[in-house]
């Protein structure tokens, strides 16, 4: 295992350096196996954080070709996290998902396959981000309009 592999895994998952290193050690330097280990760990971390209150919020809007509009409210535990790039990237990805896939409610959204990687759901994408940033994240509500 070398630093390039650790960095590649970190770039792919957003996980911490030590988490990536441990996953690669556990996977005996098998990148795909290490990727799965990091994803599973993120889900475990997310489940532990799931009961924590999400008090800080952010609205994101998106308008596609002046025909579809989305307003999304997502929350995290602190203002610090909602201003951080990983959270903002997640919010943008979720608002794009809503525009493209038109889920009927939050539960349906969380179950949908992620449009950029159909091997995971939006719920899994959120859990991965929770594992990366260390705070609970929730999709509070959204509305979507289409002409």
NUGUFI-11503 format. One record per residue: x, y, z of N, C-alpha, C in turn; residue in three letters. Coordinates in nm, 4 decimals, padded with zeros to 6 digits, always signed. Example, Ala and Ser with C-alpha at 12.3 -4.5 7.8 and 13.67 -1.06 7.14 Angstrom:
<rs>
+----------+----------+----------+----------+----------+----------+----------+----------+----------+------+
:     n.c1 :     n.c2 :     n.c3 :    ca.c1 :    ca.c2 :    ca.c3 :     c.c1 :     c.c2 :     c.c3 : rest :
+----------+----------+----------+----------+----------+----------+----------+----------+----------+------+
: +01.3190 : -00.5690 : +00.7800 : +01.2300 : -00.4500 : +00.7800 : +01.3200 : -00.3300 : +00.7800 :  ALA :
: +01.2850 : -00.2250 : +00.7080 : +01.3670 : -00.1060 : +00.7140 : +01.2900 : +00.0030 : +00.7870 :  SER :
+----------+----------+----------+----------+----------+----------+----------+----------+----------+------+
</rs>
This chain:
<rs>
+----------+----------+----------+----------+----------+----------+----------+----------+----------+------+
:     n.c1 :     n.c2 :     n.c3 :    ca.c1 :    ca.c2 :    ca.c3 :     c.c1 :     c.c2 :     c.c3 : rest :
+----------+----------+----------+----------+----------+----------+----------+----------+----------+------+
: +00.0855 : -00.1177 : +00.0000 : +00.0000 : +00.0000 : +00.0000 : +00.0899 : +00.1238 : +00.0000 :  UNK :
: +00.0545 : +00.2196 : -00.0837 : +00.1323 : +00.3430 : -00.0885 : +00.0408 : +00.4637 : -00.0699 :  UNK :
: +00.1019 : +00.5783 : -00.0579 : +00.0272 : +00.7022 : -00.0338 : -00.0674 : +00.7351 : -00.1490 :  UNK :
: -00.0308 : +00.6961 : -00.2710 : -00.1168 : +00.7231 : -00.3862 : -00.2489 : +00.6463 : -00.3760 :  UNK :
: -00.2423 : +00.5224 : -00.3290 : -00.3647 : +00.4438 : -00.3116 : -00.4537 : +00.5058 : -00.2032 :  UNK :
: -00.3918 : +00.5479 : -00.0941 : -00.4663 : +00.6105 : +00.0151 : -00.5350 : +00.7368 : -00.0368 :  UNK :
: -00.4616 : +00.8184 : -00.1116 : -00.5184 : +00.9418 : -00.1649 : -00.6297 : +00.9128 : -00.2652 :  UNK :
: -00.6116 : +00.8105 : -00.3487 : -00.7138 : +00.7735 : -00.4468 : -00.8431 : +00.7318 : -00.3751 :  UNK :
: -00.8303 : +00.6526 : -00.2677 : -00.9468 : +00.6102 : -00.1908 : -01.0108 : +00.7294 : -00.1211 :  UNK :
: -00.9284 : +00.8183 : -00.0698 : -00.9801 : +00.9392 : -00.0051 : -01.0561 : +01.0266 : -00.1050 :  UNK :
: -01.0018 : +01.0426 : -00.2250 : -01.0687 : +01.1215 : -00.3291 : -01.2020 : +01.0590 : -00.3691 :  UNK :
: -01.2058 : +00.9257 : -00.3721 : -01.3274 : +00.8558 : -00.4145 : -01.4367 : +00.8575 : -00.3083 :  UNK :
: -01.3967 : +00.8649 : -00.1803 : -01.4953 : +00.8507 : -00.0728 : -01.5126 : +00.9741 : +00.0141 :  UNK :
: -01.4109 : +01.0581 : +00.0206 : -01.4162 : +01.1727 : +00.1106 : -01.3850 : +01.1353 : +00.2541 :  UNK :
: -01.3498 : +01.0104 : +00.2788 : -01.3182 : +00.9640 : +00.4140 : -01.1820 : +01.0181 : +00.4575 :  UNK :
: -01.1564 : +01.0101 : +00.5867 : -01.0296 : +01.0565 : +00.6417 : -00.9129 : +00.9695 : +00.5982 :  UNK :
: -00.7943 : +01.0252 : +00.6073 : -00.6737 : +00.9539 : +00.5647 : -00.6555 : +00.8242 : +00.6426 :  UNK :
: -00.6696 : +00.8307 : +00.7746 : -00.6491 : +00.7108 : +00.8562 : -00.7568 : +00.6059 : +00.8280 :  UNK :
: -00.8796 : +00.6482 : +00.8037 : -00.9854 : +00.5527 : +00.7689 : -00.9527 : +00.4834 : +00.6377 :  UNK :
: -00.9024 : +00.5589 : +00.5415 : -00.8643 : +00.5014 : +00.4119 : -00.7472 : +00.4046 : +00.4275 :  UNK :
: -00.6513 : +00.4435 : +00.5078 : -00.5348 : +00.3572 : +00.5295 : -00.5760 : +00.2262 : +00.5961 :  UNK :
: -00.6606 : +00.2353 : +00.6996 : -00.7066 : +00.1141 : +00.7682 : -00.7881 : +00.0247 : +00.6746 :  UNK :
: -00.8717 : +00.0857 : +00.5913 : -00.9526 : +00.0074 : +00.4974 : -00.8639 : -00.0651 : +00.3963 :  UNK :
: -00.7622 : +00.0031 : +00.3466 : -00.6700 : -00.0614 : +00.2521 : -00.5908 : -00.1734 : +00.3193 :  UNK :
: -00.5523 : -00.1522 : +00.4450 : -00.4827 : -00.2590 : +00.5178 : -00.5744 : -00.3791 : +00.5363 :  UNK :
: -00.6978 : -00.3534 : +00.5773 : -00.7955 : -00.4613 : +00.5978 : -00.8240 : -00.5345 : +00.4673 :  UNK :
: -00.8262 : -00.4619 : +00.3565 : -00.8564 : -00.5200 : +00.2252 : -00.7318 : -00.5747 : +00.1565 :  UNK :
: -00.6192 : -00.5717 : +00.2252 : -00.4919 : -00.6193 : +00.1680 : -00.4616 : -00.5496 : +00.0353 :  UNK :
: -00.4793 : -00.4168 : +00.0348 : -00.4506 : -00.3271 : -00.0787 : -00.5437 : -00.3454 : -00.1982 :  UNK :
: -00.6531 : -00.4195 : -00.1833 : -00.7530 : -00.4333 : -00.2896 : -00.8418 : -00.3084 : -00.2856 :  UNK :
: -00.8269 : -00.2224 : -00.3871 : -00.8957 : -00.0931 : -00.3871 : -01.0472 : -00.1083 : -00.3799 :  UNK :
: -01.1055 : -00.1956 : -00.4625 : -01.2514 : -00.2110 : -00.4647 : -01.3048 : -00.2614 : -00.3309 :  UNK :
: -01.2325 : -00.3532 : -00.2707 : -01.2728 : -00.4046 : -00.1398 : -01.2622 : -00.2939 : -00.0342 :  UNK :
: -01.1548 : -00.2165 : -00.0400 : -01.1363 : -00.1054 : +00.0539 : -01.2460 : -00.0002 : +00.0357 :  UNK :
: -01.2848 : +00.0252 : -00.0878 : -01.3928 : +00.1192 : -00.1164 : -01.5221 : +00.0737 : -00.0491 :  UNK :
: -01.5512 : -00.0546 : -00.0582 : -01.6717 : -00.1096 : +00.0047 : -01.6623 : -00.1009 : +00.1575 :  UNK :
: -01.5456 : -00.1249 : +00.2126 : -01.5260 : -00.1147 : +00.3578 : -01.5529 : +00.0277 : +00.4046 :  UNK :
: -01.4995 : +00.1257 : +00.3331 : -01.5213 : +00.2665 : +00.3706 : -01.6689 : +00.3013 : +00.3600 :  UNK :
: -01.7354 : +00.2562 : +00.2555 : -01.8794 : +00.2842 : +00.2399 : -01.9598 : +00.2231 : +00.3542 :  UNK :
: -01.9288 : +00.0969 : +00.3891 : -01.9995 : +00.0316 : +00.4994 : -01.9743 : +00.1047 : +00.6308 :  UNK :
: -01.8523 : +00.1462 : +00.6513 : -01.8194 : +00.2182 : +00.7746 : -01.8966 : +00.3496 : +00.7815 :  UNK :
: -01.9083 : +00.4175 : +00.6677 : -01.9847 : +00.5410 : +00.6637 : -02.1299 : +00.5185 : +00.7010 :  UNK :
: -02.1856 : +00.4064 : +00.6574 : -02.3244 : +00.3748 : +00.6901 : -02.3382 : +00.3461 : +00.8386 :  UNK :
: -02.2414 : +00.2752 : +00.8966 : -02.2448 : +00.2471 : +01.0410 : -02.2364 : +00.3766 : +01.1194 :  UNK :
: -02.1467 : +00.4662 : +01.0817 : -02.1343 : +00.5959 : +01.1486 : -02.2647 : +00.6731 : +01.1347 :  UNK :
: -02.3236 : +00.6699 : +01.0168 : -02.4487 : +00.7427 : +00.9934 : -02.5602 : +00.6912 : +01.0834 :  UNK :
: -02.5675 : +00.5602 : +01.1009 : -02.6718 : +00.5033 : +01.1857 : -02.6537 : +00.5480 : +01.3313 :  UNK :
: -02.5292 : +00.5577 : +01.3775 : -02.5034 : +00.6032 : +01.5137 : -02.5411 : +00.7498 : +01.5311 :  UNK :
: -02.5258 : +00.8291 : +01.4288 : -02.5534 : +00.9727 : +01.4364 : -02.6997 : +01.0054 : +01.4068 :  UNK :
: -02.7758 : +00.9088 : +01.3582 : -02.9115 : +00.9305 : +01.3114 : -03.0077 : +00.9898 : +01.4122 :  UNK :
: -02.9825 : +00.9710 : +01.5396 : -03.0759 : +01.0226 : +01.6407 : -03.0427 : +01.1653 : +01.6837 :  UNK :
: -02.9318 : +01.2182 : +01.6370 : -02.8926 : +01.3535 : +01.6771 : -02.9727 : +01.4580 : +01.6018 :  UNK :
: -03.0068 : +01.5663 : +01.6705 : -03.0914 : +01.6725 : +01.6160 : -03.0166 : +01.7531 : +01.5094 :  UNK :
: -03.0859 : +01.7807 : +01.4008 : -03.0295 : +01.8624 : +01.2931 : -03.0921 : +02.0011 : +01.3022 :  UNK :
: -03.0198 : +02.0938 : +01.3625 : -03.0752 : +02.2261 : +01.3880 : -03.0397 : +02.3320 : +01.2855 :  UNK :
: -02.9272 : +02.3187 : +01.2190 : -02.8842 : +02.4182 : +01.1200 : -02.9346 : +02.3755 : +00.9829 :  UNK :
: -02.9814 : +02.4714 : +00.9042 : -03.0384 : +02.4354 : +00.7759 : -02.9884 : +02.5185 : +00.6607 :  UNK :
: -03.0178 : +02.4700 : +00.5416 : -02.9764 : +02.5371 : +00.4194 : -03.0829 : +02.5121 : +00.3134 :  UNK :
: -03.1196 : +02.6177 : +00.2407 : -03.2074 : +02.6043 : +00.1252 : -03.1224 : +02.6020 : +00.0002 :  UNK :
: -03.1600 : +02.5184 : -00.0935 : -03.0943 : +02.5134 : -00.2242 : -03.2039 : +02.5202 : -00.3293 :  UNK :
: -03.1805 : +02.5974 : -00.4327 : -03.2754 : +02.6066 : -00.5429 : -03.2087 : +02.5620 : -00.6718 :  UNK :
: -03.2904 : +02.5146 : -00.7633 : -03.2400 : +02.4769 : -00.8945 : -03.3526 : +02.4952 : -00.9958 :  UNK :
: -03.3198 : +02.5542 : -01.1077 : -03.4155 : +02.5702 : -01.2169 : -03.3517 : +02.5128 : -01.3425 :  UNK :
: -03.4210 : +02.4186 : -01.4048 : -03.3706 : +02.3510 : -01.5235 : -03.4486 : +02.3970 : -01.6465 :  UNK :
: -03.3781 : +02.4610 : -01.7398 : -03.4355 : +02.5063 : -01.8678 : -03.5634 : +02.5888 : -01.8509 :  UNK :
: -03.5711 : +02.6633 : -01.7435 : -03.6886 : +02.7460 : -01.7150 : -03.8196 : +02.6672 : -01.7191 :  UNK :
: -03.8117 : +02.5352 : -01.6966 : -03.9308 : +02.4495 : -01.7019 : -03.9514 : +02.3701 : -01.5726 :  UNK :
: -03.8424 : +02.3406 : -01.5013 : -03.8507 : +02.2641 : -01.3763 : -03.7791 : +02.3439 : -01.2686 :  UNK :
: -03.8465 : +02.3634 : -01.1554 : -03.7873 : +02.4346 : -01.0434 : -03.7965 : +02.3516 : -00.9166 :  UNK :
: -03.6905 : +02.3549 : -00.8356 : -03.6875 : +02.2792 : -00.7106 : -03.6378 : +02.3697 : -00.5988 :  UNK :
: -03.7028 : +02.3581 : -00.4833 : -03.6579 : +02.4220 : -00.3597 : -03.6419 : +02.3109 : -00.2577 :  UNK :
: -03.5224 : +02.2987 : -00.2010 : -03.4871 : +02.1903 : -00.1093 : -03.4390 : +02.2473 : +00.0229 :  UNK :
: -03.4847 : +02.1898 : +00.1328 : -03.4343 : +02.2241 : +00.2659 : -03.3643 : +02.1013 : +00.3226 :  UNK :
: -03.2341 : +02.1174 : +00.3482 : -03.1561 : +02.0114 : +00.4133 : -03.0962 : +02.0674 : +00.5404 :  UNK :
: -03.0754 : +01.9777 : +00.6380 : -03.0255 : +02.0203 : +00.7684 : -02.9079 : +01.9350 : +00.8137 :  UNK :
: -02.8227 : +01.9979 : +00.8948 : -02.7135 : +01.9303 : +00.9636 : -02.7161 : +01.9795 : +01.1079 :  UNK :
: -02.6208 : +01.9350 : +01.1868 : -02.6215 : +01.9703 : +01.3282 : -02.5699 : +02.1111 : +01.3567 :  UNK :
: -02.4744 : +02.1589 : +01.2773 : -02.4118 : +02.2882 : +01.3079 : -02.4011 : +02.3768 : +01.1842 :  UNK :
: -02.3926 : +02.5070 : +01.2097 : -02.3715 : +02.6036 : +01.1012 : -02.2386 : +02.5799 : +01.0307 :  UNK :
: -02.1396 : +02.5361 : +01.1062 : -02.0076 : +02.5100 : +01.0487 : -02.0183 : +02.4092 : +00.9341 :  UNK :
: -02.0922 : +02.3030 : +00.9547 : -02.1042 : +02.1979 : +00.8533 : -02.1853 : +02.2446 : +00.7333 :  UNK :
: -02.2926 : +02.3196 : +00.7550 : -02.3732 : +02.3598 : +00.6387 : -02.2994 : +02.4570 : +00.5477 :  UNK :
: -02.1944 : +02.5193 : +00.5986 : -02.1130 : +02.6074 : +00.5143 : -01.9975 : +02.5331 : +00.4479 :  UNK :
: -01.9715 : +02.4091 : +00.4892 : -01.8591 : +02.3310 : +00.4373 : -01.8896 : +02.2733 : +00.2991 :  UNK :
: -01.7880 : +02.2590 : +00.2197 : -01.8015 : +02.2124 : +00.0817 : -01.8656 : +02.0737 : +00.0690 :  UNK :
: -01.8294 : +01.9737 : +00.1507 : -01.8940 : +01.8423 : +00.1333 : -02.0463 : +01.8477 : +00.1497 :  UNK :
: -02.0942 : +01.9270 : +00.2451 : -02.2377 : +01.9403 : +00.2654 : -02.3018 : +02.0120 : +00.1472 :  UNK :
: -02.2408 : +02.1194 : +00.1030 : -02.2958 : +02.1956 : -00.0100 : -02.2991 : +02.1117 : -00.1377 :  UNK :
: -02.1966 : +02.0290 : -00.1587 : -02.1957 : +01.9394 : -00.2752 : -02.3096 : +01.8385 : -00.2662 :  UNK :
: -02.3306 : +01.7832 : -00.1461 : -02.4399 : +01.6883 : -00.1267 : -02.5743 : +01.7545 : -00.1558 :  UNK :
: -02.5969 : +01.8728 : -00.1023 : -02.7232 : +01.9434 : -00.1234 : -02.7462 : +01.9668 : -00.2730 :  UNK :
: -02.6420 : +02.0058 : -00.3433 : -02.6548 : +02.0282 : -00.4880 : -02.6909 : +01.8982 : -00.5605 :  UNK :
: -02.6260 : +01.7885 : -00.5244 : -02.6559 : +01.6600 : -00.5877 : -02.8011 : +01.6180 : -00.5612 :  UNK :
: -02.8486 : +01.6408 : -00.4400 : -02.9854 : +01.6018 : -00.4055 : -03.0868 : +01.6879 : -00.4806 :  UNK :
: -03.0630 : +01.8187 : -00.4909 : -03.1571 : +01.9042 : -00.5638 : -03.1608 : +01.8663 : -00.7116 :  UNK :
: -03.0482 : +01.8281 : -00.7672 : -03.0443 : +01.7827 : -00.9070 : -03.1209 : +01.6509 : -00.9225 :  UNK :
: -03.1081 : +01.5631 : -00.8256 : -03.1806 : +01.4358 : -00.8265 : -03.3314 : +01.4608 : -00.8281 :  UNK :
: -03.3758 : +01.5532 : -00.7445 : -03.5186 : +01.5846 : -00.7372 : -03.5682 : +01.6397 : -00.8705 :  UNK :
: -03.4909 : +01.7279 : -00.9300 : -03.5297 : +01.7851 : -01.0595 : -03.5402 : +01.6765 : -01.1665 :  UNK :
: -03.4470 : +01.5844 : -01.1659 : -03.4427 : +01.4821 : -01.2708 : -03.5432 : +01.3693 : -01.2495 :  UNK :
: -03.5648 : +01.3286 : -01.1247 : -03.6397 : +01.2062 : -01.0983 : -03.7790 : +01.2260 : -01.0381 :  UNK :
: -03.8127 : +01.3471 : -00.9957 : -03.9462 : +01.3800 : -00.9466 : -04.0002 : +01.2827 : -00.8406 :  UNK :
: -03.9297 : +01.2665 : -00.7274 : -03.9825 : +01.1791 : -00.6218 : -04.1083 : +01.2403 : -00.5601 :  UNK :
: -04.1981 : +01.1556 : -00.5112 : -04.3246 : +01.2068 : -00.4575 : -04.3100 : +01.2654 : -00.3177 :  UNK :
: -04.2112 : +01.2184 : -00.2394 : -04.1883 : +01.2713 : -00.1050 : -04.0460 : +01.2381 : -00.0605 :  UNK :
: -04.0115 : +01.2755 : +00.0622 : -03.8752 : +01.2559 : +00.1125 : -03.8408 : +01.1072 : +00.1183 :  UNK :
: -03.9329 : +01.0244 : +00.1664 : -03.9053 : +00.8805 : +00.1753 : -03.8770 : +00.8203 : +00.0375 :  UNK :
: -03.9556 : +00.8586 : -00.0615 : -03.9334 : +00.8090 : -00.1979 : -03.7984 : +00.8572 : -00.2509 :  UNK :
: -03.7632 : +00.9804 : -00.2203 : -03.6341 : +01.0346 : -00.2620 : -03.5199 : +00.9523 : -00.2055 :  UNK :
: -03.5252 : +00.9232 : -00.0760 : -03.4170 : +00.8498 : -00.0100 : -03.4003 : +00.7092 : -00.0658 :  UNK :
: -03.5066 : +00.6515 : -00.1181 : -03.5008 : +00.5161 : -00.1742 : -03.4558 : +00.5142 : -00.3197 :  UNK :
: -03.4626 : +00.6272 : -00.3886 : -03.4263 : +00.6317 : -00.5316 : -03.2791 : +00.6008 : -00.5528 :  UNK :
: -03.2504 : +00.5363 : -00.6654 : -03.1116 : +00.5174 : -00.7067 : -03.0537 : +00.6525 : -00.7452 :  UNK :
: -02.9311 : +00.6767 : -00.7031 : -02.8607 : +00.8011 : -00.7335 : -02.8331 : +00.8060 : -00.8832 :  UNK :
: -02.8676 : +00.9165 : -00.9489 : -02.8566 : +00.9245 : -01.0948 : -02.7127 : +00.9162 : -01.1455 :  UNK :
: -02.6158 : +00.9506 : -01.0623 : -02.4758 : +00.9460 : -01.1063 : -02.4077 : +00.8134 : -01.0719 :  UNK :
: -02.4707 : +00.7309 : -00.9865 : -02.4157 : +00.6006 : -00.9488 : -02.5323 : +00.5137 : -00.9026 :  UNK :
: -02.5902 : +00.4383 : -00.9940 : -02.7107 : +00.3626 : -00.9638 : -02.6885 : +00.2482 : -00.8660 :  UNK :
: -02.5627 : +00.2235 : -00.8264 : -02.5368 : +00.1173 : -00.7291 : -02.5693 : +00.1618 : -00.5864 :  UNK :
: -02.5931 : +00.2926 : -00.5667 : -02.6288 : +00.3419 : -00.4338 : -02.7566 : +00.4245 : -00.4421 :  UNK :
: -02.8234 : +00.4350 : -00.3290 : -02.9444 : +00.5172 : -00.3220 : -02.9077 : +00.6569 : -00.2720 :  UNK :
: -03.0022 : +00.7482 : -00.2803 : -02.9799 : +00.8820 : -00.2250 : -02.9595 : +00.8719 : -00.0740 :  UNK :
: -03.0325 : +00.7832 : -00.0091 : -03.0127 : +00.7611 : +00.1341 : -02.8700 : +00.7176 : +00.1651 :  UNK :
: -02.8149 : +00.6285 : +00.0813 : -02.6761 : +00.5840 : +00.0999 : -02.5782 : +00.6980 : +00.0763 :  UNK :
: -02.6067 : +00.7810 : -00.0240 : -02.5208 : +00.8965 : -00.0519 : -02.5163 : +00.9891 : +00.0695 :  UNK :
: -02.6307 : +01.0116 : +00.1305 : -02.6365 : +01.0960 : +00.2495 : -02.5603 : +01.0300 : +00.3645 :  UNK :
: -02.5761 : +00.8992 : +00.3813 : -02.5045 : +00.8275 : +00.4877 : -02.3537 : +00.8356 : +00.4679 :  UNK :
: -02.3090 : +00.8269 : +00.3439 : -02.1658 : +00.8397 : +00.3165 : -02.1155 : +00.9777 : +00.3585 :  UNK :
: -02.1935 : +01.0801 : +00.3298 : -02.1539 : +01.2157 : +00.3681 : -02.1553 : +01.2312 : +00.5193 :  UNK :
: -02.2521 : +01.1709 : +00.5867 : -02.2543 : +01.1728 : +00.7334 : -02.1267 : +01.1103 : +00.7862 :  UNK :
: -02.0865 : +00.9971 : +00.7274 : -01.9628 : +00.9315 : +00.7692 : -01.8406 : +01.0180 : +00.7469 :  UNK :
: -01.8431 : +01.0986 : +00.6422 : -01.7294 : +01.1852 : +00.6102 : -01.7221 : +01.3062 : +00.7027 :  UNK :
: -01.8364 : +01.3732 : +00.7241 : -01.8325 : +01.4977 : +00.8008 : -01.8562 : +01.4780 : +00.9496 :  UNK :
: -01.9140 : +01.3638 : +00.9882 : -01.9309 : +01.3343 : +01.1296 : -02.0510 : +01.3983 : +01.1964 :  UNK :
: -02.1468 : +01.4449 : +01.1188 : -02.2693 : +01.5017 : +01.1752 : -02.3891 : +01.4414 : +01.1049 :  UNK :
: -02.5003 : +01.4372 : +01.1780 : -02.6239 : +01.3906 : +01.1173 : -02.6714 : +01.4908 : +01.0123 :  UNK :
: -02.7305 : +01.4398 : +00.9062 : -02.7847 : +01.5207 : +00.7968 : -02.9248 : +01.4688 : +00.7673 :  UNK :
: -03.0164 : +01.5600 : +00.7420 : -03.1506 : +01.5167 : +00.7061 : -03.2063 : +01.6018 : +00.5921 :  UNK :
: -03.2878 : +01.5370 : +00.5094 : -03.3653 : +01.6077 : +00.4087 : -03.4969 : +01.6398 : +00.4779 :  UNK :
: -03.5228 : +01.7676 : +00.4992 : -03.6432 : +01.8070 : +00.5707 : -03.7648 : +01.8085 : +00.4788 :  UNK :
: -03.7522 : +01.8787 : +00.3667 : -03.8644 : +01.8894 : +00.2735 : -03.8148 : +01.9472 : +00.1414 :  UNK :
: -03.8984 : +01.9313 : +00.0410 : -03.8694 : +01.9915 : -00.0889 : -03.9996 : +02.0137 : -00.1626 :  UNK :
: -03.9925 : +02.1016 : -00.2612 : -04.1052 : +02.1162 : -00.3537 : -04.0472 : +02.1263 : -00.4939 :  UNK :
: -04.1211 : +02.0702 : -00.5885 : -04.0772 : +02.0674 : -00.7275 : -04.1929 : +02.1140 : -00.8135 :  UNK :
: -04.1617 : +02.2056 : -00.9037 : -04.2623 : +02.2597 : -00.9957 : -04.2163 : +02.2298 : -01.1384 :  UNK :
: -04.3133 : +02.1984 : -01.2218 : -04.2816 : +02.1736 : -01.3619 : -04.3886 : +02.2353 : -01.4499 :  UNK :
: -04.3448 : +02.3050 : -01.5541 : -04.4387 : +02.3644 : -01.6513 : -04.4731 : +02.2647 : -01.7587 :  UNK :
+----------+----------+----------+----------+----------+----------+----------+----------+----------+------+
</rs>
